[in-house]
Amino acid sequence: MTRPVLIGVVVAAVLVAGGAAYMLTRDEDSDNQQQSSQDSTNSGSSAFSPASTEGLEFAATISVDGSETATLEHDDQNNSRYVTTIGGQQTEIIYTSDAYYTCQSGGNCIKFPISQSSNSGFNPSDYTYDQNKLSSYASPAYKGQGSCESGTCDVWEVSAGGVTSTLYVDTNTKRITKVQGTVNGKTSTIVYDYKDVTITVPANAQTITTPTP
């Protein structure tokens, strides 16, 4: 797991023994002004306010322990497309507002009602960040700034549901660029690329309704 580059502020004060009281006072005033300026700069960076992903289009790459395992696309109609390959078999899952679709290699697709989406094994909300999710993080910890795929990011450590994650937030756009977390000894990384996305909903999918337990 790549550790974020943490930015620390170190203030060194060198006092020369035997210096005049005037010089000591001037040095202290200068240090206080410098510290005040640094505190102001830090407080600006340390306000946890990432932009919500609601209404944004993006493509994301999902990796586990450094190996790409899946891709995710999200369009401005709130449709999601998740693609993964396991054992040489590609599986595609598409979510719309009222249904979800599973497609296997060869284009054979099955349509299910959205009420049965818990059976799909994929939940788009795990990869999106609305205001409710962002507000649910208790006491986000600011870790400084670090390099990220979009340039420079503010790095935050957040916790929810017993899981701790690291969020990289672009310093200019305030958008979440990368999310990392470790569960059961495996480190997952999600990298976001905000761009135009088009998701085509299967037109000839077979409709199956699974009895609700």
C-alpha positions in Angstrom: 0.0 0.0 0.0 1.4 3.4 -1.0 1.6 5.6 2.0 0.6 9.3 1.4 3.4 11.8 1.5 2.7 13.7 4.7 3.4 17.4 4.9 4.6 18.6 8.3 5.3 22.1 9.5 8.5 22.4 11.6 9.2 25.7 13.4 12.8 26.1 14.6 13.6 29.0 16.9 17.3 29.7 17.6 18.0 32.1 20.5 21.5 33.4 20.8 22.7 33.4 24.4 23.4 36.9 25.7 21.1 38.6 23.1 19.4 41.8 24.0 15.9 41.7 25.4 14.7 43.8 22.5 16.0 41.1 20.0 14.3 38.3 22.0 11.0 40.2 22.0 11.3 40.9 18.2 12.1 37.2 17.5 9.1 36.1 19.6 6.8 38.5 17.8 8.1 37.2 14.4 7.6 33.6 15.5 4.1 34.3 16.7 3.2 36.0 13.3 4.8 33.1 11.4 2.9 30.5 13.5 -0.4 32.5 13.1 0.1 32.5 9.3 0.9 28.7 9.4 -2.2 28.0 11.5 -4.3 30.0 9.1 -2.9 28.0 6.1 -3.4 24.7 7.9 -7.0 25.5 9.0 -7.9 26.2 5.3 -6.6 22.8 4.2 -7.9 20.9 7.1 -11.6 21.7 6.6 -13.2 18.4 5.6 -15.3 19.4 2.6 -14.9 17.0 -0.3 -17.3 17.6 -3.3 -20.2 15.2 -3.5 -20.1 12.8 -6.4 -23.9 13.3 -6.9 -24.6 14.3 -10.5 -21.0 13.7 -11.6 -19.9 11.4 -14.4 -16.8 9.3 -13.7 -14.9 6.2 -14.5 -13.1 4.4 -11.7 -10.5 1.7 -11.6 -10.7 -0.8 -8.7 -7.5 -2.6 -7.6 -6.8 -5.1 -4.9 -3.2 -5.4 -3.7 -2.0 -3.5 -6.8 -3.8 -5.7 -9.3 -6.7 -4.3 -11.3 -9.9 -6.3 -10.5 -12.7 -4.2 -11.9 -13.8 -1.0 -13.6 -16.8 1.2 -12.7 -18.6 3.9 -14.7 -21.3 6.3 -13.5 -23.2 8.6 -15.7 -25.3 11.8 -15.1 -28.5 9.8 -15.2 -27.4 7.9 -12.0 -26.8 4.7 -14.0 -23.8 2.5 -13.0 -21.8 -0.1 -15.0 -19.5 -2.5 -13.2 -17.2 -4.9 -15.1 -15.0 -7.6 -13.6 -13.2 -10.6 -15.0 -12.8 -13.7 -12.8 -11.3 -16.9 -14.2 -11.3 -15.5 -17.7 -15.1 -14.9 -17.5 -16.2 -11.3 -17.8 -19.2 -10.2 -15.8 -21.0 -6.9 -16.4 -23.6 -5.4 -14.0 -25.6 -2.4 -15.0 -27.8 -0.5 -12.5 -30.6 1.9 -13.5 -33.3 3.5 -11.3 -35.7 0.6 -11.7 -33.7 -2.5 -12.6 -30.3 -4.1 -12.7 -28.8 -6.2 -15.4 -26.2 -9.0 -15.4 -24.4 -9.8 -18.6 -21.8 -12.5 -19.3 -19.2 -12.8 -22.0 -21.1 -13.0 -25.3 -23.7 -10.4 -24.4 -26.3 -12.6 -22.8 -28.0 -10.3 -20.3 -30.7 -10.9 -17.6 -32.8 -8.2 -16.2 -33.9 -8.1 -12.5 -36.1 -5.7 -10.6 -34.1 -3.2 -8.5 -35.9 -4.4 -5.4 -33.7 -7.6 -5.7 -30.4 -5.7 -6.1 -28.9 -7.1 -3.0 -28.5 -10.4 -4.9 -26.2 -8.8 -7.5 -23.1 -8.7 -5.3 -22.5 -5.1 -6.3 -23.7 -2.0 -4.7 -23.0 1.3 -6.6 -23.4 3.3 -3.3 -20.2 1.7 -2.1 -18.3 3.7 -4.7 -20.2 7.0 -4.6 -20.0 9.8 -2.0 -23.1 11.8 -1.4 -23.4 14.4 1.3 -25.0 11.9 3.7 -22.0 9.6 3.4 -19.5 12.4 3.8 -21.4 13.7 6.8 -21.4 10.3 8.4 -17.6 10.2 8.9 -16.9 10.9 12.6 -13.8 13.2 13.2 -12.0 12.9 9.9 -8.2 13.1 10.5 -6.2 15.4 8.2 -2.9 13.8 7.2 -1.5 16.6 5.1 -1.0 16.8 1.4 0.3 14.2 -1.0 0.7 13.5 -4.7 -2.3 11.8 -6.4 -3.4 11.0 -9.9 -4.9 14.4 -10.4 -1.9 16.3 -9.1 -1.9 17.3 -5.4 -4.4 16.1 -2.9 -5.4 16.7 0.7 -5.2 13.4 2.5 -7.8 12.4 5.0 -8.3 9.3 7.2 -12.0 8.5 7.8 -13.8 5.7 9.6 -17.3 4.3 9.3 -18.8 0.9 10.1 -15.6 -0.3 11.6 -13.7 0.3 8.4 -10.9 3.0 8.1 -10.2 4.5 4.7 -7.8 7.1 3.3 -9.4 9.7 1.0 -7.3 11.8 -1.5 -9.2 15.0 -2.2 -7.9 17.2 -5.1 -6.8 20.5 -3.7 -8.3 22.5 -6.6 -11.6 20.7 -7.5 -12.2 19.2 -4.0 -13.2 16.0 -5.8 -12.2 12.6 -4.4 -9.4 11.3 -6.6 -8.5 8.1 -4.8 -9.7 6.0 -1.9 -7.7 3.3 -0.2 -8.6 0.9 2.6 -7.4 -2.4 4.0 -9.9 -5.2 5.0 -8.8 -8.7 6.0 -5.2 -7.9 5.1 -6.1 -6.9 1.5 -5.6 -3.3 0.4 -8.2 -2.0 -2.1 -7.6 1.2 -4.2 -10.2 3.1 -6.2 -9.0 5.8 -8.6 -11.5 8.2 -10.0 -11.4 9.9 -13.4 -14.1 12.5 -13.8 -15.1 12.5 -17.5 -18.1 12.0 -19.8 -19.6 8.5 -19.5 -22.2 6.8 -21.7 -23.8 3.7 -20.3 -25.9 1.6 -22.8 -28.8 -0.3 -21.1 -29.3 -3.8 -22.7 -32.3 -3.6 -24.9 -33.0 -7.4 -25.3 -32.3 -8.7 -21.8 -34.2 -11.7 -20.6 -36.4 -10.8 -17.7 -36.3 -12.9 -14.6 -38.1 -12.3 -11.3 -36.6 -14.1 -8.3 -39.1 -14.8 -5.5 -38.6 -12.5 -2.6 -37.8 -14.5 0.6 
